[in-house]
Amino acid sequence: MLIHPWDAPTEDTEWQQWLAAHAFGQLAANGRPGEPPMLQPLHFAYDPARHEAVTHLARPNPLWSALEDRPTVLLSVVDDYTFIPGPWQAAEDQPPEHGVPTSFYAAVQLTCTAHVVDDPEEKAALLRRQMGHFQPDGGSAPVAAGAAPYGRLLSGIRGLRLEVREVRAKFKYGGKRSEAVQHGISERLAERDGPGDAAARTHQQRRLAATATGKPAS
């Protein structure tokens, strides 16, 4: 993923806060030689203090065989995207038809070492971490090995700890353009109000304000 300086996060908290609210992505593992990578959509819980993400998959999932010999994986998350028509991007001294269309989006890629979790107690602890992230208000029975209702189901899954080794993050929201053009795009996003437009506009306005004040964009 190419990351220009104007698309890079201003500090780690920017991508960490975004990732905490966008905990669904695709896990890419290397396939056998000559085969394409394997991609698995999944929910995960990222813990910045531990530098790891946790998740789980069904035991029959074909991803496990790939992880046995090739534990280096990539967890990719992309969201808050929208299409920007060319005329919106035209500079002040250009005719609108000379503007170049583009995409706005946020993306975080975590390069990880995958650790498979099979011990029932450890799997239960991993699931409690995920439940705590996605259901902080509770409402479900505790997950405990050997205890109903979930204990008997643990044998059907395998846990996965993703030890984060590198993070690449990108917030592509027109940072290369002049403030006048960016504000114009923001106004058009508000007018169009299509899928993804409100989230993209929020990111753009947040990063514009950070540029103006010199403060982090988180």
N, C-alpha and C positions, 0 to 999 in steps of 0.2 A: 504494500500500500504506500503510495507516494504521499508524503506529508510536507507541504510547503510551510515555511515559517509562519505565514499568516493564518494557517489552518490548525496549527499546533495548539494544544492546551496551554493555558497560561501557568497552570500549576497542577499537581497531581489531584488535588481535591476536585477539580473540574470534572475529570473523567471518572473519578471514584464515585462522586455523587450521582453522575449520570448512569453509571453502571448499576448502582444499587437500585435504581428505578427502572432498569431495562434488563431484567434478569432472565431473558430468553434469547438463546442464540443457536449457533451451529458449531458442533465440535467436529473438527477435521482431523482424521488420522491417516497415516500413510498406508496405502494398500500394498498388495504384493507387487514386486517388480513387474512393470508393464501394465499394471492396472491403475485406474484413476483413484484419487484419494476417497476415503469413506467419509460421508457427512451424516451427522446425527443431530437433528433438532432436539433441543432440550431446555428445561428450566434448570437454573443453578443458583447457588447462593455464594456470593463473593465476600470474602472476609479480608479487608485490607490489613488488619493487624497480623494475621497469620500468613498473608501473601499466598492465599489459596482459594480455590472455588471448590464447592462440593456438589455432587449430584449422584444420581443412581439410574440404572437401566435394567431392563429385564434380562434375566440370565441367558435366554436364547439369542440375544442381540449379536449379530455378526461382528460388531465392533471389537468385542473382547479378544478375538484371535489376532486382530491387527495390533492391539496394545501389548500383547505378550512379548513380541520381539521389537516393536517400534513404539516405545512409550512417549516419544515427543509428539505433542499434539498442539493444535491451534484452536482456541475458542474465539469465535468471531461473533460480534453483535453489531448490527446496523439498524438504525431507526431514525425517527424524526426527519424523514426525507421528503423532498418534494421537487418538482420540475420547475425550472425558471426559464421562461421564454426568452429568446434572444433580444427582442426590443427592450425588455426590462433592464438588460445589462449594458446597454449602449452608454458610452461616455457622454458627458455634456456636449462635447464638440463633434459628436458623431450623429448621423441620421439613425433613427431607431432600427431600421432594417439591417444595419451593420452590426448590431449587437450579437453576441455569441451565446446561444443557449447553454445551460449547464444544469447540474443537479446540486441541491443542498442536502447534506446529510451529516449525521454523527456516526462515528464508528470507533469501536475499541477492539483490538486484537490482543489476546493473551497467549503467549507461547508458554506451554506448560509441560511438566513431566507428570504423566499419569500414574497414580498409585491405586491399584485395585484393592478394594476392601471386601473381604469375605467373612471375617469373624462376626458372628451374630451381634455381640455386644457393641462392636465398633460400628456395624451397620446401623444399629438402633440409634447410637449417638449421632451419626451422620444425618440420619433422617430427622432427628430432633432439631438439629441445626437448620435444616431446610424448612421444617415446619415453623420454627421460630422466625425465620425470615419472611415466609409467605403468609403465615397465619399468626401474627404477633398477638392477636386477641384470643387465641386459643379456639376452643369449640370442638376439638377432636380429642379422642382418648390418647393418653401418653403412648409413645412408641417404646416398647421394652421387649427385649429378647425373651421368648418363652411365655409371654403374657398376652392374653386376648386384648383387643381383637387383631392386632397387627403382628404379633410374634410369629404366628404360623406362616405368615406371608413373606417373612424375611428370606427364606430359602429360595424364593423365586426371583430375587433381585441380587445384583452386585453393586456395591458402593464404589464411588470414584472420587478420590481426592486429586485435584489438579494443582500441583505446586507451580506457582507462577514464576517464570524465569525472566520474562521480558514483556513489557507493555508498550503497544503502539496505539496512539489515540489521535483522532482527527475530528475537527469540527469545521466542516466546509460550509461556510455561510457568507460568502462574498467578501471576505476580509481583504482581498486584493483590490477591491473597487474603492473609489472615493467615497467619502461619507455621504455626499449628495446622492450618488447612485444607490448606495446601500439604503438610505432612508426612502428613496423612491421605490426600491424593491419591497421594502417593508410595508409601505402603503398599499402596494398592489397585492401583496399577500393577504393583507387585511380585507381588501375589497373582494378578492377571489374567494377566500375562505373555504378552500377545498380540503380534501383529506391531507393531513400533514402540514398544512399551511400555518396553522396557529402555533404548533410546536416549533417549526422552523423560524417563524418570526420571533418567538420568544428567545431562541438561541441567538439570532442575529442582533436583536436589541440588547441582550445581555452583553454580548461581546463588543458591540459598538460602545456601550457605556463604559466598559472596562478600558477600552482604548482611549476614550476621552478623559477618563479620570486617572489612568495609570494604575488602577487597582486590579487584582486578579478577577477573572471572569467567572469564578465559582459562585 
